[in-house]
Amino acid sequence: MSSNPFQIRAYTNQDRKACLEVFDSNLLTFFAPNEREDFKLYLDDLTERGPNAEYLVLETKEGILACGGYFVADQQAGLAWGMVTREHHRQGIGLSLILERLRTIAAQIDVIPS
């Protein structure tokens, strides 16, 4: 890793277990148990999402602490399944991940000021 305390990188299939653990750490407070299957299906189907969609992980020497995705279609963008391990809430990790997602989205589309 670089001099940063964390690295944000593209999700790989090897990250599936860690991302499910991040999800599980937020069960009942932020996610219902029945949503776990939806999240698993989302992770399993990432390759089908196309070139303007990506899922990212935020990793430290401790492992994966956060994950979240985005998509861009027809000049509109959305965020998907963003989460941070419960024990790492309120430390700026989620903010770092969302800023990276928004930076990447902005690089893909023409932002029209309102």
ABEGO torsion letter per residue (X at the ends): XBABABBBBBBBAAAAAAAAAAAAAABGAABBAAAAAAAAAAAAAAAAAEAABBBBBBBBAAEBABBBBBBBBGGBBBBBGBBBBAAABGAGAAAAAAAAAAAAAAAABBBBBX
